Amino acid sequence: MTHTEVLVIGGGVIGSSIAYHLARRGHQVLVVERAQIAVEPAASWASAGGVRRQGRHPAEAALAIEAVTHWPYLEAELDADVHYRQGGNLLVAESADEAAQLAAFAAQQREMGFADVRWLDQAEVRELVPGIGEQVVAASTSPADGQADPALTTRAFAAAAQHLGATYWTETPCHALVVSGSRGAIRISGALTSRGDVAAEAVVLAAGAWSDELAAGIGLRLPMQMHALQMVRSTPAPTGVLRPVISPMGRALSLKQLNNGSFLLGGGWPGDIAADRHGYTLRPASIAGNWAAACAILPAVGRQLVERAWCGLEAISADEIPLIGPVAGFEGLTVAVGFSGHGFAIAPAVGRAVADQLAGQPVPELDGLSPARIVEPADAQPAPR
Ligand SMILES: Cc1cc2nc3c(=O)[nH]c(=O)nc-3n(C[C@H](O)[C@H](O)[C@H](O)COP(=O)(O)OP(=O)(O)OC[C@H]3O[C@@H](n4cnc5c(N)ncnc54)[C@H](O)[C@@H]3O)c2cc1C
C-alpha cells in the first residue's frame, strides 16, 4: 500500500496543472496516468490549443481572465517552450446581420470583464488578416487571447510538478476508486492501480473523458458524454500569414497558423468513437467540411494539402461547462472533469483554483462550476459497485 496526501488520477493538462500547483504549495502528490503524458487520443494531445476568453460561459469568466493573464508568464514559470503566442482571437461576421450581432457581443464581452474586446469594421479586419475572405465584413477581436501547443504544455506542467516533488506513475491504469462508509456518506480513501493500492487523504478525479467509468464504480453518475472531436493540419504555408485564431460566427471552424506555417483546423467536427472507448475513426465528411470552411474564411488554406487528421476524446458535460470541485456525499473526492472542448485555455487557472480549494481556501471563481449544479445528490445515485 502506497500512502500519499493527494492522489490525482489522470496526467492530462488538467491533472498535471493541479499536480503542479499542489506541489508548489508543498503538498505530497501522486499522479497516476494510464498512458504516457499527452498521447493519442487524450484531449490534451489532440487539442487545438486555442487560448480564448471570447464566447466563454459567464461561469468560466473569472478563470479565463486569470488564465489569460498567466499565459504570457507560463513558459518562464515552467521553464519550457510551449509555443505560446498572444496573437489574439477573432470572431468574424460574414453578413450585415452577423456584424450587428457581433457589435452587441463585443459590448457584452467587455461587461464580463474581457476589457480588451472590441468590434472591428471590414477595413480593420483586413488590416489584421490581409488574406481574409472578401465576404468577411466585421469581427470581434480579443487581442490578449492566443494559442499554445497542448502536448508541450501538458508535459511542461508534468515536468515542473515532478521537479517540485510530485511523483508520476505513468503506464499505470487506475482500476477503481476505494470507498468506505455507506450510501449517502461515502468516503473516497484511495484507488486500486496496476502498481498496487494507494491510500490518499484526498483524491482528484481528472481522467478526462474516461472519468465517468471510475465515477460509476463508486455509484457516482457524472452528467457528461464522450465525444470524438476531429482536427485537421495542412502542409506548411509561408509563416506569418495568420496571426490571430479565427472563428466565424456562422461556421464550425477554429483556424490558426502554427509556428512551422501549417494551418490547424478544428471547430468541433465529429469523428467516431471506437467500441472500446479508447480509439476512434475519422470521418472523411468532417475533414472535407472543415477544410471547405477554412478555405472560405482564408483562401490561402486552399493552396495547401491536408497533411494529417486526428481525433481527441473529450467529455462534454450536460450544460457544456466543466464540473470542478467536491461532490456532495462523496467525501475526500474532488472532480475536475467535463471540460467540453474548451479546458486547455483555462488549465493554468483550474490548477491554481483546485489547489487552493483543497487547502481549504475560499475559491468563489469555482462557484458556478460546482458539480452541485447538475450532479444528483449521493442518495439519489446508484449504490457503489
Ligand atoms: C480536438 C480537440 C480540440 C480542442 N481544442 C481546444 C482549444 O482550442 N482550446 C481549449 O481551451 N480547449 C480545447 N480542447 C479541450 C481541451 O483540450 C481539453 O478540455 C483538455 O485537454 C482536457 O484535459 P484533461 O486533462 O481533462 O483530459 P485528457 O487530456 O484527456 O487527460 C486525461 C488523462 O487521464 C488518463 N486516464 C484516463 N483514465 C485513466 C485511468 N483509469 N487511470 C489512469 N489514467 C487515466 C488519460 O490517459 C489521459 O491522459 C480541445 C479538445 C479536443 C479533443
The ligand as an SDF file (V2000), in Angstrom:
LIG
                    3D

 53 58  0  0  0  0  0  0  0  0999 V2000
   -9.8440   18.1040  -30.8300 C   0  0  0  0  0  0  0  0  0  0  0  0
   -9.9010   18.9910  -29.6260 C   0  0  0  0  0  0  0  0  0  0  0  0
   -9.6700   20.3580  -29.7550 C   0  0  0  0  0  0  0  0  0  0  0  0
   -9.6820   21.1780  -28.6290 C   0  0  0  0  0  0  0  0  0  0  0  0
   -9.3990   22.5000  -28.7690 N   0  0  0  0  0  0  0  0  0  0  0  0
   -9.3440   23.2970  -27.6670 C   0  0  0  0  0  0  0  0  0  0  0  0
   -8.9510   24.6570  -27.7830 C   0  0  0  0  0  0  0  0  0  0  0  0
   -8.6520   25.1610  -28.8490 O   0  0  0  0  0  0  0  0  0  0  0  0
   -8.9100   25.4110  -26.6450 N   0  0  0  0  0  0  0  0  0  0  0  0
   -9.2480   24.8960  -25.4180 C   0  0  0  0  0  0  0  0  0  0  0  0
   -9.2220   25.6280  -24.4350 O   0  0  0  0  0  0  0  0  0  0  0  0
   -9.5950   23.6010  -25.2950 N   0  0  0  0  0  0  0  0  0  0  0  0
   -9.6460   22.7970  -26.3810 C   0  0  0  0  0  0  0  0  0  0  0  0
   -9.9850   21.4860  -26.2670 N   0  0  0  0  0  0  0  0  0  0  0  0
  -10.3180   20.9730  -24.9480 C   0  0  0  0  0  0  0  0  0  0  0  0
   -9.0920   20.6740  -24.1120 C   0  0  0  0  0  0  0  0  0  0  0  0
   -8.0580   20.1550  -24.9140 O   0  0  0  0  0  0  0  0  0  0  0  0
   -9.4940   19.6900  -23.0200 C   0  0  0  0  0  0  0  0  0  0  0  0
  -10.5900   20.2520  -22.2920 O   0  0  0  0  0  0  0  0  0  0  0  0
   -8.3700   19.3790  -22.0700 C   0  0  0  0  0  0  0  0  0  0  0  0
   -7.2310   18.9410  -22.7710 O   0  0  0  0  0  0  0  0  0  0  0  0
   -8.8290   18.2820  -21.1110 C   0  0  0  0  0  0  0  0  0  0  0  0
   -7.7300   17.8820  -20.3490 O   0  0  0  0  0  0  0  0  0  0  0  0
   -7.8980   16.6900  -19.3160 P   0  0  0  0  0  0  0  0  0  0  0  0
   -6.6290   16.6250  -18.5710 O   0  0  0  0  0  0  0  0  0  0  0  0
   -9.1740   16.8660  -18.5570 O   0  0  0  0  0  0  0  0  0  0  0  0
   -8.1570   15.3860  -20.2210 O   0  0  0  0  0  0  0  0  0  0  0  0
   -7.1260   14.4610  -21.0140 P   0  0  0  0  0  0  0  0  0  0  0  0
   -6.1460   15.2450  -21.7370 O   0  0  0  0  0  0  0  0  0  0  0  0
   -7.9750   13.5120  -21.8030 O   0  0  0  0  0  0  0  0  0  0  0  0
   -6.3710   13.6960  -19.8690 O   0  0  0  0  0  0  0  0  0  0  0  0
   -6.9720   12.6820  -19.1080 C   0  0  0  0  0  0  0  0  0  0  0  0
   -5.8900   11.6860  -18.7950 C   0  0  0  0  0  0  0  0  0  0  0  0
   -6.4180   10.6960  -17.9250 O   0  0  0  0  0  0  0  0  0  0  0  0
   -5.8460    9.4610  -18.2680 C   0  0  0  0  0  0  0  0  0  0  0  0
   -6.7260    8.3970  -17.7620 N   0  0  0  0  0  0  0  0  0  0  0  0
   -7.9830    8.1090  -18.1610 C   0  0  0  0  0  0  0  0  0  0  0  0
   -8.4630    7.0780  -17.4630 N   0  0  0  0  0  0  0  0  0  0  0  0
   -7.4880    6.7090  -16.5930 C   0  0  0  0  0  0  0  0  0  0  0  0
   -7.3810    5.6870  -15.6280 C   0  0  0  0  0  0  0  0  0  0  0  0
   -8.3810    4.8370  -15.3750 N   0  0  0  0  0  0  0  0  0  0  0  0
   -6.2250    5.5500  -14.9260 N   0  0  0  0  0  0  0  0  0  0  0  0
   -5.1860    6.4150  -15.1550 C   0  0  0  0  0  0  0  0  0  0  0  0
   -5.2340    7.4000  -16.0820 N   0  0  0  0  0  0  0  0  0  0  0  0
   -6.3770    7.5490  -16.7880 C   0  0  0  0  0  0  0  0  0  0  0  0
   -5.7880    9.5050  -19.7870 C   0  0  0  0  0  0  0  0  0  0  0  0
   -4.8470    8.5770  -20.2870 O   0  0  0  0  0  0  0  0  0  0  0  0
   -5.4030   10.9530  -20.0400 C   0  0  0  0  0  0  0  0  0  0  0  0
   -4.0160   11.1230  -20.1670 O   0  0  0  0  0  0  0  0  0  0  0  0
   -9.9770   20.6270  -27.3590 C   0  0  0  0  0  0  0  0  0  0  0  0
  -10.2210   19.2610  -27.2290 C   0  0  0  0  0  0  0  0  0  0  0  0
  -10.1600   18.4460  -28.3400 C   0  0  0  0  0  0  0  0  0  0  0  0
  -10.3850   16.9660  -28.1650 C   0  0  0  0  0  0  0  0  0  0  0  0
  1  2  1  0
  2  3  1  0
  2 52  2  0
  3  4  2  0
  4  5  1  0
  4 50  1  0
  5  6  2  0
  6  7  1  0
  6 13  1  0
  7  8  2  0
  7  9  1  0
  9 10  1  0
 10 11  2  0
 10 12  1  0
 12 13  2  0
 13 14  1  0
 14 15  1  0
 14 50  1  0
 15 16  1  0
 16 17  1  0
 16 18  1  0
 18 19  1  0
 18 20  1  0
 20 21  1  0
 20 22  1  0
 22 23  1  0
 23 24  1  0
 24 25  2  0
 24 26  1  0
 24 27  1  0
 27 28  1  0
 28 29  2  0
 28 30  1  0
 28 31  1  0
 31 32  1  0
 32 33  1  0
 33 34  1  0
 33 48  1  0
 34 35  1  0
 35 36  1  0
 35 46  1  0
 36 37  1  0
 36 45  1  0
 37 38  2  0
 38 39  1  0
 39 40  1  0
 39 45  2  0
 40 41  1  0
 40 42  2  0
 42 43  1  0
 43 44  2  0
 44 45  1  0
 46 47  1  0
 46 48  1  0
 48 49  1  0
 50 51  2  0
 51 52  1  0
 52 53  1  0
M  END
$$$$
